[in-house]
Amino acid sequence: MIPYHLFRHRMTIQRRTITADAGGHQITTWSTIASAVPCFVQPGDGEESERGGGRQPSQKFRIYLAADVDVTSLDRILFDGRTFDIEAPGKNLVEFDRVARLDCVERKP
């Protein structure tokens, strides 16, 4: 298990909000709900998926953080100039719910 002192990385959590403009079109905005959140980012497996008529590579990551951090699968993570979508949020890993793992995939521009 990852001890707290290994949470050497810092990430930002953003929450999605969807609103409608005057024409009724949906507008997605992202608001920062937490910054400088201690975490540990661990690269995982790479894979390819079908998107836009072609194969797109993607890189999976596991992000470990304190279990009491407010984060959901509708949020996204910003770390080191990169953006990660959360595939599976908040799997508590240790006794007393102290450490959680987020399964994420890096979003490519």
C-alpha positions as CSV (number, residue, x, y, z in Angstrom):
1,M,0.0,0.0,0.0
2,I,1.1,3.6,-0.6
3,P,2.0,5.4,2.6
4,Y,0.9,9.0,2.8
5,H,4.4,10.4,2.6
6,L,4.5,9.0,-1.0
7,F,1.7,11.4,-2.1
8,R,4.4,13.6,-3.6
9,H,2.3,14.8,-6.6
10,R,-0.3,17.6,-6.6
11,M,-3.4,17.6,-8.7
12,T,-6.4,19.8,-9.4
13,I,-9.9,18.4,-9.4
14,Q,-12.5,20.1,-11.7
15,R,-16.2,19.5,-11.7
16,R,-18.4,19.7,-14.8
17,T,-21.4,21.9,-15.0
18,I,-23.8,21.8,-18.0
19,T,-26.0,24.8,-18.6
20,A,-28.2,25.9,-21.6
21,D,-27.5,29.1,-23.6
22,A,-30.2,31.4,-24.8
23,G,-30.7,29.1,-27.9
24,G,-31.2,26.1,-25.7
25,H,-27.8,24.5,-26.6
26,Q,-25.9,22.8,-23.9
27,I,-22.7,24.4,-22.7
28,T,-20.2,22.5,-20.6
29,T,-17.9,24.4,-18.2
30,W,-15.4,23.1,-15.7
31,S,-14.8,24.7,-12.3
32,T,-11.9,23.9,-10.0
33,I,-13.2,22.4,-6.7
34,A,-9.9,21.5,-5.2
35,S,-6.3,22.3,-6.0
36,A,-2.9,21.1,-4.8
37,V,-4.5,17.8,-3.7
38,P,-1.8,15.4,-2.5
39,C,-1.7,12.2,-4.6
40,F,0.5,9.6,-6.3
41,V,0.1,9.2,-10.0
42,Q,1.0,5.7,-11.4
43,P,1.1,5.0,-15.1
44,G,-0.8,1.8,-16.1
45,D,-1.4,0.0,-19.3
46,G,-1.8,1.5,-22.7
47,E,-4.5,0.5,-25.2
48,E,-6.2,1.4,-28.4
49,S,-9.9,2.3,-29.0
50,E,-12.0,3.0,-32.0
51,R,-12.8,6.7,-32.2
52,G,-13.7,8.9,-35.1
53,G,-13.2,6.2,-37.7
54,G,-9.7,5.3,-36.6
55,R,-7.8,3.7,-33.8
56,Q,-6.7,6.0,-31.0
57,P,-4.1,5.1,-28.4
58,S,-4.9,5.8,-24.7
59,Q,-2.9,5.6,-21.5
60,K,-4.5,4.4,-18.3
61,F,-3.3,5.7,-14.9
62,R,-4.1,5.0,-11.3
63,I,-4.2,8.0,-9.0
64,Y,-4.0,7.4,-5.2
65,L,-5.3,10.0,-2.8
66,A,-6.9,10.4,0.6
67,A,-10.2,8.6,0.7
68,D,-12.0,11.7,2.1
69,V,-11.4,13.8,-1.0
70,D,-14.7,14.8,-2.8
71,V,-14.3,13.3,-6.3
72,T,-16.8,11.6,-8.7
73,S,-16.7,10.0,-12.1
74,L,-18.1,13.2,-13.5
75,D,-15.0,15.2,-12.5
76,R,-11.7,15.4,-14.2
77,I,-8.1,15.6,-12.9
78,L,-5.4,18.0,-14.0
79,F,-1.9,17.0,-13.3
80,D,1.4,18.2,-14.8
81,G,-0.3,19.9,-17.7
82,R,-2.3,16.8,-18.6
83,T,-6.0,16.0,-18.3
84,F,-7.4,12.7,-17.0
85,D,-10.9,11.4,-17.2
86,I,-12.0,9.3,-14.2
87,E,-13.3,5.8,-15.2
88,A,-13.8,4.4,-11.8
89,P,-13.8,6.7,-8.7
90,G,-12.9,6.1,-5.1
91,K,-12.0,2.5,-4.6
92,N,-11.0,2.5,-0.9
93,L,-7.9,0.4,-0.5
94,V,-7.0,0.2,3.1
95,E,-8.5,-0.4,6.5
96,F,-10.4,2.6,7.9
97,D,-11.0,4.1,4.4
98,R,-7.8,6.2,4.4
99,V,-6.6,5.7,0.8
100,A,-8.6,5.6,-2.4
101,R,-7.7,4.8,-6.0
102,L,-9.0,6.5,-9.1
103,D,-8.8,4.6,-12.3
104,C,-8.2,7.2,-15.0
105,V,-7.5,7.5,-18.7
106,E,-5.5,10.4,-20.1
107,R,-7.5,12.6,-22.5
108,K,-5.5,13.5,-25.6
109,P,-6.1,16.9,-27.2
